[in-house]
Amino acid sequence: MSDERLSFKEMCSRFDVTPRTLRYYEYIELLSPEKEGRSRYYTSRELARMKLILRGRRYGFSLEEIRQWLLIYEEKGTKAQNDAFVKLADRQLNALEEQRKELDEAIEELRTLRRQTATMAAS
């Protein structure tokens, strides 16, 4: 593993998050930086966790789901974590597909209404 350590400010910059977000992730125990006096340093472990957190958020997982999923790795290892991820991913894929279906329907309805309104306006 890399010996890279990032300061609080560098971590915010690297992942394009606000200081408030980073502090909150620490507060809910998603991240555990090393502390030296008042300074915080993020190791390769924390960088990897941050990547997973942001990826999970992008896919629509809640912070609690992400926290539980990361905890599985610490308590039960990689296989258990992978099994849990497959279940979470299946559920989230279904939810995202349903959202896409609803969006497609709304877009089509709006196009139809727009077309009808444009036709009436042109008359």
C-alpha positions in Angstrom: 0.0 0.0 0.0 1.0 3.5 -0.6 2.5 5.7 2.2 0.6 8.7 0.8 -1.0 10.9 3.4 -3.2 13.8 2.6 -4.1 16.8 4.8 -7.7 17.8 5.4 -7.4 20.5 2.7 -5.8 18.2 0.2 -8.5 15.6 0.8 -11.2 18.1 0.1 -9.4 19.2 -3.1 -8.6 15.7 -4.3 -12.2 14.6 -4.1 -13.9 17.9 -4.7 -15.9 17.9 -1.5 -16.6 20.6 1.0 -14.9 20.7 4.4 -18.4 20.3 5.9 -18.9 17.0 3.9 -15.6 15.6 4.9 -16.2 16.4 8.6 -19.7 14.8 8.4 -18.2 11.6 6.8 -15.9 11.5 9.8 -18.7 12.2 12.3 -20.7 9.3 11.0 -17.6 7.1 11.0 -17.2 6.6 7.3 -13.7 7.9 7.5 -11.1 7.8 10.4 -8.2 10.0 9.6 -5.0 9.9 11.6 -4.8 12.8 14.0 -1.7 14.7 15.0 -2.6 17.5 17.3 -5.3 19.5 15.5 -4.2 18.2 12.1 -5.9 15.3 10.3 -4.1 13.1 7.8 -5.8 10.6 5.4 -4.0 7.5 4.5 -4.4 5.2 1.5 -7.1 3.3 3.4 -9.1 6.5 3.8 -8.6 7.5 0.1 -9.9 4.1 -1.0 -12.9 4.4 1.4 -13.6 7.9 0.0 -13.6 6.6 -3.5 -16.1 3.9 -2.5 -18.3 6.4 -0.6 -18.5 8.8 -3.6 -19.1 6.0 -6.0 -21.9 4.7 -3.7 -23.5 8.1 -3.5 -23.3 8.4 -7.3 -25.3 5.2 -7.6 -27.9 6.4 -5.1 -26.9 4.4 -2.0 -27.6 6.0 1.3 -24.8 6.9 3.6 -26.0 4.4 6.1 -26.0 1.6 3.5 -22.4 2.6 2.5 -21.4 2.7 6.2 -22.8 -0.8 6.8 -21.2 -2.1 3.6 -17.8 -0.8 4.7 -18.3 -2.3 8.1 -18.9 -5.7 6.6 -15.4 -5.7 5.2 -13.9 -4.9 8.6 -15.9 -7.5 10.4 -16.3 -10.3 7.8 -13.9 -9.7 5.0 -14.0 -9.3 1.2 -16.3 -12.2 0.3 -19.0 -11.1 2.7 -18.6 -7.5 1.5 -18.9 -8.6 -2.2 -22.0 -10.7 -1.4 -23.6 -7.7 0.3 -22.7 -5.4 -2.6 -24.4 -7.7 -5.1 -27.6 -7.6 -3.1 -27.4 -3.8 -2.7 -26.6 -3.3 -6.4 -29.5 -5.6 -7.5 -31.9 -3.5 -5.4 -30.5 -0.2 -6.6 -30.5 -1.3 -10.3 -34.2 -2.1 -10.0 -34.9 1.3 -8.4 -32.9 3.2 -11.0 -34.6 1.3 -13.9 -38.0 2.2 -12.4 -36.9 5.9 -12.1 -35.7 5.8 -15.8 -39.1 4.4 -16.8 -40.9 7.1 -15.0 -38.6 9.8 -16.5 -39.1 8.4 -20.0 -42.9 8.5 -19.5 -42.7 12.1 -18.2 -40.5 13.2 -21.1 -42.9 11.7 -23.7 -45.9 13.3 -22.0 -44.2 16.7 -22.0 -43.2 16.3 -25.6 -46.8 15.5 -26.6 -48.1 18.5 -24.5 -45.5 20.8 -26.0 -46.4 19.7 -29.5 -50.1 20.2 -28.9 -49.5 23.6 -27.4 -47.3 24.7 -30.2 -49.9 23.6 -32.7 -52.6 25.6 -30.9 -50.4 28.6 -30.6 -49.6 28.6 -34.3 -53.3 28.5 -35.3 
